[in-house]
Amino acid sequence: IGRLIDRDKSLKQFQTQFSRDQRWLNAQQEIHSLPLLKFPEGILIVDMFPAQTSVVCIVRNPLDTICAYLERQHKFKTLIFSQDEILERAADWNYHYLATQNAKKPIVFVKYENFVNRPQMVLDVMSHAIKLPLQRAIPKKVKEQALPYFQYVPGGHKVRGIGRYKLSIKSSDIVKSVLDVCRPALDYLRTRDINFDNIAD
């Protein structure tokens, strides 16, 4: 999906193009049993799923999201990323969430940070949204993600918690540049009760 994204195209144009892609055609047989997309580009194709599909979108602080993505891109061998690649990912983050404005299917938005800090509350909201009762209690280990960013062990991806971007983005100017790029989506998400005030604290 990522390779087909053209930010100059409308969401409808993108979906039309993707509907002809062989990977989407191959996915049709699984679409009813495995409707779970764990990647941000998935938000661009939610309207291509059956009408009864429920959509829950997890929104994460763009600074942490960008750095987590770049860690994977660099195969966790470094925490040092160039300003250009950071800002490119910021533009992607902004594009993905702004695209949800045009989605016809209802979307329930959940803050990743809320899930980390209040997992039971968030799971209850999600369970209600997708009309699927919880079958078991939350594992105690779920709060591991809340460990501080300095628990990250260089050379081994141990923790991707809240504020982990502070290991990679040392410049306040770059932080400001990222938030400037992301500002349209941040302002949009505030209208959906997802508040990212004090995002760089």
Disulfide bonds with the S-S distance in Angstrom:
none
